[in-house]
């Protein structure tokens, strides 16, 4: 069975809708032509200019397109199924080379869009740049409100929380500003809410079991202490922000917690564990100005943060020290006593370090407060040399997508740490799939666009993946570099191999019990064919990071022919607090059917988990 296709209108716009490609190597092509059941299938690229002017050719990306259309550096899937995204490095297509001198001269505040894939159509939210620019500064060149380099998370009321970002474009100063995006009408609106206590650039947000949102790390200023002190008073440039804060959706205010921590790296990789603690696996973005943060050497420590006691504990040491990898929480399984975190690729840090990407892949297991590494240290290129437990391609800044089947796909990225040696990186177009059951990686089909830095990937309700973004650190006028040096506003849609394994299970009816403790699901055919019910949280990522990304296998049982009952974890005798497993927010609910080639997911239905006090949650059909 072929997968659900894009709407006919979109296919008319992107003539030649799907392509099959080889999977050898890390470039666009390869020696072998494999079937979609083996490597999946890509749509042709599509972009905002398509709908407005179909006569404009799709390829190659151009300077004019870079100026006109935003590229997705930040992205979030809205409850309606529409997609919110905004730009990165706005205006820098006119800065050649892009460096500390030219960036502030040309940079502008990011523009946002809402994409409806049922067209596709694009809408402009209000205000387009997330705030109303003052008279005389329509592009936000001088204003201190840039959405770029913030972090964003979906809240359980259906809105999107956006915290931090860049002060004046190009100055890499953090801001205290917090905005909430409310989906309404054709697009939606941004509104300011309570500022954070500390200004933050490159912060990490994560939703807690009670629905509040924790912010960690970020920096007040990357490069110029004098400018930072002028704007932010006494804050020092020579540390990442140490204090954690918590956002309360009810009051729309931040609370600064009392326990200062040792610093964490920017965009620290963090994940919520089944015991309600936040795990830092010694991974994050390595920008530290080559010693900007004095305690940078301690980023090698794996740590747990307890939001109940506002306390940190050291739980272990990273197997490779501090890394700048892609990070993903593997699918949680009953009885939810363990969590496994996948770390793959990137570079080994801290700075200064060789900027070449590696193939390192490891799984860190967290059981309660006990952290264990997999204990199998590998060479940095063992995957390229044939070790299937390692990535097949060295890759940095790839975007991970956790599938309902429990597998993980990495998309896009580069073979070099682009922020250290811009203009030398080669795009990695080949997607790669990790199978946790066998602890192996394999190559999938390759996309048709370079997406090195500031790329995104987002699981859609029909089980496909939206892939977009590409905002390189531009050092050439034109494209003499190994990869495209222009911003790319296009998207592609990837159909994983599981969509070619035969008929998909179908959810015919979907509801929530009166108590909110269980899901009532009616499927087409016999319920005995259903092998799993999986909740996957709606995605919201930037810079290859989404701390809230999680998939959870729910306890379920057939209660009549074609009728299933799926329950909250606490209703299955686990003794756990449900908010630790399914923190409040929106989720896809997939049902799975097994085949000889592996499981096949249904098209998902949407459910919310809502806070019910003391870390408990209930299911709800609406925010």
Residue pairs with C-beta under 8 A, 6 or more apart in sequence:
1 499
1 500
1 501
1 502
1 503
1 504
2 499
2 500
3 41
3 462
3 463
3 464
3 495
3 499
3 500
4 462
4 463
4 464
4 499
4 603
5 11
5 17
6 14
6 17
6 43
6 117
6 493
7 117
7 118
7 119
7 120
9 119
9 120
10 17
10 46
10 117
10 119
10 120
11 17
13 46
13 50
13 51
13 54
13 120
14 43
14 44
14 45
14 46
14 50
14 58
15 44
16 44
17 43
17 44
18 41
18 42
18 43
18 44
19 41
19 42
19 44
19 448
20 33
20 34
20 35
20 36
20 39
20 41
20 445
21 28
21 29
21 30
21 33
21 39
21 42
21 445
21 446
21 448
22 29
22 30
22 31
22 32
22 33
22 34
22 446
23 30
23 32
23 34
23 39
23 430
23 443
23 444
23 445
23 446
24 30
24 31
24 32
24 443
25 393
25 430
26 393
26 394
26 395
26 415
26 426
26 428
26 429
26 430
27 426
27 427
27 429
27 430
27 446
28 429
28 446
28 447
28 448
29 446
30 430
30 446
34 445
35 500
36 445
36 495
36 497
36 499
36 500
37 497
37 500
37 501
37 597
38 497
39 443
39 444
39 445
39 497
40 431
40 444
40 445
40 494
40 495
40 496
40 497
40 499
40 500
41 445
41 494
41 495
41 500
42 445
42 446
42 447
42 448
42 492
42 493
42 494
42 495
43 492
43 493
43 494
43 495
44 58
44 448
44 492
45 58
45 59
45 448
45 449
45 490
45 491
45 492
46 58
46 120
46 490
46 491
46 492
47 58
47 65
47 69
47 489
47 490
47 491
48 69
48 70
48 113
48 122
48 489
49 56
49 65
49 68
49 69
49 489
50 56
50 58
50 120
51 119
51 120
51 121
51 122
56 65
58 490
60 479
60 484
60 486
61 449
61 470
61 484
61 486
61 487
61 488
61 490
62 486
63 93
63 486
65 486
65 487
65 488
65 489
66 93
66 486
66 487
66 488
66 489
67 93
67 94
68 489
69 489
70 85
70 86
70 87
70 90
70 110
70 111
70 112
70 113
70 489
71 87
71 88
71 454
71 468
71 469
71 470
71 471
71 487
71 488
71 489
72 85
72 86
72 87
72 456
72 468
72 469
72 489
72 491
73 85
73 86
73 87
73 88
73 89
73 110
73 148
73 454
73 456
73 469
73 471
73 542
73 543
74 85
74 86
74 88
74 110
74 147
74 148
74 150
74 152
74 456
74 541
74 542
75 83
75 84
75 85
75 456
75 458
75 466
75 468
75 469
75 539
75 540
75 541
75 542
76 83
76 84
76 85
76 152
76 154
76 160
76 181
76 538
76 539
76 540
76 541
77 83
77 154
77 458
77 459
77 460
77 538
77 539
77 540
78 84
78 114
78 154
78 158
78 160
78 183
78 188
78 538
79 154
79 158
79 183
79 538
79 586
79 606
79 608
79 623
80 183
81 116
81 117
81 118
81 460
81 461
82 114
82 115
82 116
82 117
82 183
83 114
83 115
83 116
83 117
83 458
83 466
84 112
84 113
84 114
84 125
84 160
84 181
84 183
84 188
85 112
85 113
85 115
85 456
85 468
86 110
86 111
86 112
86 113
86 130
86 147
86 148
87 110
87 111
87 112
87 148
87 471
87 487
88 110
88 148
88 149
88 454
88 469
88 471
89 98
89 107
89 148
89 454
89 471
89 473
89 474
89 487
90 107
90 108
90 109
90 110
90 111
90 139
90 148
90 169
91 106
91 107
91 108
91 139
91 141
91 169
92 98
92 102
92 103
92 106
92 107
92 471
92 474
92 487
93 474
93 486
93 487
94 106
95 102
95 103
95 105
95 106
95 107
95 474
96 102
96 474
96 475
96 476
96 477
97 422
97 423
97 474
97 475
97 476
98 422
98 473
98 474
98 475
99 475
100 223
103 169
103 170
104 168
104 169
104 170
104 171
105 170
106 170
107 141
107 169
107 170
108 139
108 140
108 141
108 169
109 129
109 130
109 131
109 133
109 139
109 140
109 141
109 143
109 145
109 146
109 147
109 148
109 169
110 129
110 130
110 146
110 147
110 148
111 128
111 129
112 124
112 125
112 128
112 129
112 130
112 147
112 190
113 122
113 123
113 124
113 125
114 122
114 123
114 124
114 125
114 183
114 186
114 187
114 188
115 121
115 122
115 491
116 122
116 123
117 460
117 466
123 186
123 187
124 187
125 181
125 187
125 188
125 189
125 190
126 187
126 188
126 189
126 190
127 133
127 190
129 140
129 145
129 147
130 145
130 147
130 162
130 179
130 190
131 140
131 143
131 145
131 179
131 190
131 192
133 139
133 140
133 143
134 143
137 143
140 146
140 169
141 168
141 169
142 168
143 168
144 167
144 168
144 173
144 175
144 231
145 165
145 175
145 177
146 165
146 166
146 167
146 168
146 169
146 175
147 162
147 165
147 179
148 165
148 166
148 169
149 164
149 165
149 166
149 172
149 201
149 202
150 162
150 163
150 164
150 165
150 166
150 203
150 542
151 162
151 163
151 164
151 202
151 203
151 204
151 205
151 215
151 267
151 542
151 545
152 160
152 161
152 162
152 163
152 181
152 205
152 540
152 542
153 160
153 161
153 205
153 206
153 207
153 213
153 540
153 547
153 548
153 585
154 160
154 161
154 537
154 538
154 540
154 548
154 585
154 586
155 161
155 180
155 207
155 211
155 213
155 249
155 584
155 585
156 211
156 249
156 584
156 585
156 586
156 608
156 609
156 610
156 611
156 623
157 249
157 623
158 183
158 586
158 608
158 623
159 180
159 181
159 182
159 183
160 180
160 181
160 540
161 178
161 179
161 180
161 205
161 213
161 247
162 178
162 179
162 180
162 181
162 190
163 177
163 178
163 196
163 200
163 203
163 205
163 213
163 215
163 247
164 174
164 175
164 176
164 177
164 178
164 196
164 199
164 200
164 201
164 202
164 203
164 215
164 218
165 174
165 175
165 177
165 201
166 172
166 173
166 174
166 175
166 201
167 173
167 174
167 175
167 199
167 201
167 231
171 221
171 224
171 227
172 201
172 219
172 221
172 222
172 223
173 199
173 201
173 220
173 221
173 222
173 227
173 228
173 231
173 232
174 198
174 199
174 200
174 201
174 202
174 203
174 218
174 219
174 220
174 221
174 241
175 199
175 200
175 201
176 195
176 196
176 197
176 198
176 199
176 200
177 192
177 195
177 196
178 192
178 193
178 194
178 195
178 196
178 247
178 254
179 190
179 191
179 192
179 193
180 190
180 191
180 193
180 252
181 188
181 189
181 190
182 188
182 189
182 191
193 252
193 253
194 247
194 251
194 252
194 253
194 254
195 254
196 215
196 245
196 254
197 243
197 245
197 254
197 256
198 218
198 220
198 235
198 241
198 243
198 245
198 256
199 218
199 220
199 232
199 235
199 241
200 215
200 217
200 218
200 219
200 220
200 241
201 218
201 219
201 220
201 221
201 222
201 266
202 217
202 218
202 219
202 266
202 267
202 285
202 287
202 543
203 215
203 216
203 217
203 218
203 241
203 266
203 267
204 215
204 216
204 217
204 218
204 264
204 267
204 268
204 269
204 270
204 284
204 545
204 547
205 213
205 214
205 215
205 547
205 548
206 213
206 214
206 216
206 270
206 271
206 272
206 278
206 547
206 548
207 213
207 214
207 272
207 548
207 583
207 584
207 585
208 214
208 246
208 272
208 276
208 278
208 307
208 579
208 583
209 272
209 276
209 307
209 577
209 579
209 580
209 583
209 584
209 615
209 617
210 579
210 584
210 611
210 614
210 615
211 249
211 579
211 583
211 584
211 585
211 610
211 611
212 246
212 247
212 248
212 249
212 307
213 246
213 247
213 249
214 244
214 245
214 246
214 247
214 278
214 305
214 307
215 244
215 245
215 246
215 247
215 254
216 244
216 264
216 268
216 270
216 278
216 305
217 240
217 241
217 263
217 264
217 265
217 266
217 267
217 268
217 284
218 240
218 241
218 266
219 237
219 239
219 240
219 241
219 266
219 292
220 228
220 232
220 235
220 236
220 237
220 241
221 227
221 228
221 232
221 235
221 237
222 237
222 287
222 289
222 292
223 237
223 289
224 237
225 236
225 237
225 238
228 235
228 236
228 237
229 235
229 237
237 292
238 292
238 293
238 294
239 263
239 292
239 293
239 294
240 263
240 264
240 265
240 266
240 288
240 293
241 263
242 260
242 261
242 262
242 263
243 256
243 257
243 260
243 261
244 256
244 257
244 259
244 261
244 305
244 310
245 254
245 255
245 256
245 257
246 254
246 255
246 257
246 307
247 253
247 254
248 254
248 255
257 310
258 310
259 310
259 311
259 312
261 303
261 305
261 312
262 295
262 298
262 301
262 312
263 293
263 295
263 296
263 298
263 299
264 280
264 284
264 299
265 283
265 284
265 285
265 286
265 287
265 288
265 296
265 299
265 322
265 324
265 349
265 350
266 284
266 285
266 287
266 288
267 284
267 285
267 542
267 543
267 545
268 280
268 283
268 284
269 280
269 281
269 283
269 284
269 325
269 327
269 341
269 343
269 545
269 547
270 278
270 279
270 280
270 547
271 278
271 279
271 281
271 327
271 329
271 339
271 341
271 547
271 550
272 278
272 279
272 329
272 547
272 548
272 550
272 580
272 583
273 279
273 304
273 339
273 366
273 580
274 332
274 336
274 337
274 338
274 339
274 576
274 580
274 581
275 368
275 369
275 580
276 306
276 307
276 308
276 577
276 579
276 580
276 615
277 304
277 305
277 306
277 307
277 369
278 304
278 305
278 307
279 302
279 303
279 304
279 315
279 339
279 341
279 366
279 371
280 302
280 303
280 304
280 305
281 302
281 318
281 327
281 341
281 343
281 364
282 299
282 300
282 301
282 302
282 317
282 318
282 321
282 322
282 323
283 318
283 322
283 323
283 324
283 325
283 327
283 343
283 346
284 299
284 322
284 324
285 324
285 543
286 322
286 324
286 347
286 349
286 350
286 351
286 353
286 417
287 351
287 419
288 296
288 350
288 351
289 351
290 351
290 352
291 351
296 322
296 350
297 350
299 322
299 349
299 350
300 317
300 318
300 321
300 322
301 314
301 316
301 317
301 318
302 314
302 315
302 316
302 317
302 318
302 364
302 371
303 312
303 313
303 314
303 315
304 312
304 313
304 315
304 369
304 371
305 311
305 312
306 312
306 313
313 369
315 366
315 369
315 370
315 371
316 371
316 372
316 373
318 373
319 362
319 364
319 373
319 374
319 375
319 377
320 348
320 360
320 362
320 377
321 348
321 349
322 348
322 349
322 350
323 343
323 346
323 347
323 348
323 349
323 360
324 346
324 347
324 348
324 349
324 396
324 417
325 343
325 344
325 345
325 346
325 360
326 342
326 343
326 344
326 345
326 346
326 395
326 397
326 398
326 399
326 400
326 410
326 413
326 544
327 341
327 342
327 343
327 400
327 545
328 341
328 342
328 344
328 400
328 402
328 408
328 549
329 339
329 340
329 341
329 342
329 402
329 549
329 550
330 339
330 340
330 341
330 342
330 363
330 402
330 406
330 408
330 436
330 551
331 402
331 406
331 436
331 534
331 551
331 552
331 553
332 339
332 550
332 551
332 552
332 553
332 581
333 553
334 553
334 555
334 569
334 572
334 574
335 572
335 574
335 576
336 569
336 574
336 576
336 580
336 581
337 367
337 368
338 365
338 366
338 367
339 365
339 366
340 363
340 364
340 365
340 366
340 436
341 363
341 364
341 365
341 366
342 361
342 362
342 363
342 400
342 408
342 434
342 436
343 360
343 361
343 362
343 363
343 364
344 360
344 361
344 362
344 391
344 398
344 400
344 410
344 434
345 357
345 358
345 359
345 360
345 361
345 391
345 394
345 395
345 396
345 398
345 410
345 413
346 357
346 358
346 360
346 395
346 396
346 397
346 417
347 353
347 354
347 355
347 356
347 357
347 358
347 396
347 417
348 358
348 360
348 380
351 420
355 416
355 417
355 420
355 421
356 380
356 394
356 415
356 416
356 417
357 394
357 395
357 396
357 413
357 414
357 415
357 416
357 417
358 380
358 381
358 391
358 394
359 378
359 380
359 381
359 382
359 383
359 384
359 387
359 390
359 391
359 392
359 393
359 394
359 395
360 378
360 380
360 383
360 390
360 391
361 378
361 383
361 389
361 390
361 391
361 434
361 441
362 373
362 374
362 376
363 374
363 436
363 439
364 371
364 372
364 373
364 374
365 371
365 372
365 374
376 389
378 387
378 389
378 390
379 385
380 394
381 394
382 390
383 389
383 390
383 391
383 392
383 393
383 394
383 441
384 392
384 393
384 394
388 440
388 441
388 442
389 439
389 440
389 441
390 441
391 410
391 432
391 441
392 430
392 432
392 441
392 442
392 443
393 415
393 428
393 430
393 432
393 443
394 415
394 428
395 410
395 413
395 414
395 415
395 428
395 432
396 413
396 414
396 415
396 416
396 417
396 418
396 425
397 412
397 413
397 414
397 417
397 418
397 452
397 453
397 454
397 455
397 543
397 544
398 410
398 411
398 412
398 413
398 428
398 455
398 544
399 410
399 411
399 412
399 413
399 455
399 456
399 457
399 467
399 541
399 544
400 408
400 409
400 410
400 411
400 457
400 544
400 546
400 549
401 408
401 409
401 411
401 457
401 458
401 459
401 465
401 539
401 549
402 408
402 459
402 536
402 549
402 550
402 551
403 409
403 459
403 463
403 496
403 498
403 536
403 551
403 601
404 463
404 534
404 536
404 551
404 588
404 590
404 592
404 601
404 604
405 498
405 534
405 592
405 598
405 599
405 601
406 436
406 437
406 534
406 551
406 553
407 433
407 434
407 435
407 436
407 496
408 433
408 434
408 436
409 431
409 432
409 433
409 434
409 444
409 457
409 465
409 494
409 496
410 431
410 432
410 434
411 431
411 447
411 451
411 455
411 457
411 465
411 467
411 494
412 427
412 428
412 429
412 447
412 451
412 452
412 455
412 457
412 467
412 469
412 470
413 427
413 428
413 451
413 452
413 455
413 544
414 425
414 426
414 427
414 428
414 452
414 453
414 483
415 425
415 426
415 428
416 424
416 425
416 426
417 425
418 424
418 425
418 452
418 453
418 472
418 473
419 453
419 473
422 472
422 473
422 474
422 475
423 473
423 474
423 475
423 476
423 481
423 485
424 481
424 482
425 452
425 453
425 472
425 481
425 482
425 483
426 482
426 483
427 450
427 451
427 452
427 482
427 483
427 484
429 446
429 447
429 448
429 449
429 450
429 451
430 443
430 444
430 445
430 446
431 443
431 444
431 445
431 446
431 447
431 494
432 441
432 442
432 443
432 444
433 441
433 442
433 444
433 496
433 497
434 440
434 441
435 441
435 442
444 496
444 497
445 494
447 467
447 492
447 494
448 492
449 470
449 484
449 488
449 490
449 492
450 470
450 483
450 484
450 488
451 467
451 468
451 469
451 470
451 488
452 470
452 472
452 483
453 470
453 471
453 472
453 473
454 469
454 470
454 471
454 472
454 542
454 543
455 467
455 468
455 469
455 470
455 544
456 466
456 467
456 468
456 469
456 541
456 542
457 465
457 466
457 467
457 468
457 539
457 541
458 465
458 466
458 467
458 539
458 541
459 465
459 536
459 539
459 588
460 466
460 493
461 588
461 603
461 604
461 606
462 603
462 604
463 496
463 498
463 499
463 590
463 601
463 602
463 603
463 604
464 493
464 494
464 495
464 496
464 499
465 493
465 494
465 496
466 491
466 492
466 493
467 491
467 492
467 493
467 494
468 490
468 491
468 492
469 488
470 484
470 487
470 488
471 487
471 488
472 481
472 483
472 484
472 485
472 486
472 487
474 485
474 486
475 481
475 485
476 485
478 485
479 485
479 486
497 597
497 598
498 598
498 599
498 600
498 601
499 600
501 595
501 597
501 598
501 600
502 595
502 600
503 593
503 600
504 593
504 600
504 601
504 602
504 603
505 523
505 524
505 525
505 529
505 530
505 591
505 592
505 593
505 600
505 601
505 602
506 523
506 524
506 525
506 602
506 603
507 521
507 522
507 523
507 589
507 591
507 602
507 603
507 604
507 605
508 522
508 523
508 524
508 562
509 520
509 521
509 522
510 519
510 520
510 521
510 522
510 589
510 605
510 607
511 519
511 520
511 621
512 518
512 519
512 520
512 607
512 619
512 620
512 621
513 519
513 520
513 619
515 618
516 610
516 612
516 618
516 619
516 620
517 567
517 568
517 571
517 618
517 619
518 565
518 566
518 567
518 568
518 571
518 619
519 533
519 554
519 564
519 565
519 566
519 567
519 589
519 607
519 619
520 563
520 564
520 565
521 533
521 556
521 563
521 564
521 565
521 566
521 589
521 591
522 562
522 563
522 564
523 529
523 530
523 562
523 563
523 564
523 591
523 602
524 562
525 562
526 561
526 562
527 558
527 560
527 561
527 562
527 563
527 564
528 558
529 593
529 594
530 556
530 558
530 564
530 591
530 592
530 593
531 592
531 593
531 594
531 599
532 553
532 556
532 591
532 592
532 599
533 553
533 554
533 556
533 564
533 566
533 589
533 590
533 591
533 592
534 551
534 552
534 553
534 554
534 589
534 590
534 591
534 592
534 601
535 551
535 552
535 554
535 582
535 587
535 588
535 589
535 607
536 550
536 551
536 552
536 587
536 588
536 590
536 604
537 548
537 549
537 550
537 551
537 585
537 586
537 587
537 588
538 585
538 586
538 587
538 588
539 546
539 549
540 546
540 548
541 549
548 583
548 585
552 569
552 581
552 582
554 566
554 567
554 568
554 569
555 566
555 567
555 569
555 571
555 572
556 564
556 565
556 566
556 567
557 564
557 565
558 564
558 565
559 565
564 591
566 589
568 578
568 582
568 617
568 618
568 619
569 576
569 578
569 581
569 582
570 576
570 577
570 578
570 616
577 614
577 615
577 616
578 609
578 615
578 616
578 617
579 609
579 611
579 615
579 616
579 617
580 615
582 609
582 617
583 609
583 617
584 608
584 609
584 610
584 611
584 617
585 608
585 609
586 606
586 607
586 608
586 623
587 606
587 607
587 608
587 609
588 604
588 605
588 606
589 604
589 605
589 606
589 607
590 601
590 602
590 604
591 601
591 602
592 599
592 600
592 601
592 602
593 599
593 600
593 602
594 600
606 621
607 619
607 620
607 621
608 619
608 620
608 621
608 622
608 623
609 617
609 618
609 619
609 620
610 617
610 618
610 619
610 620
611 617
612 618
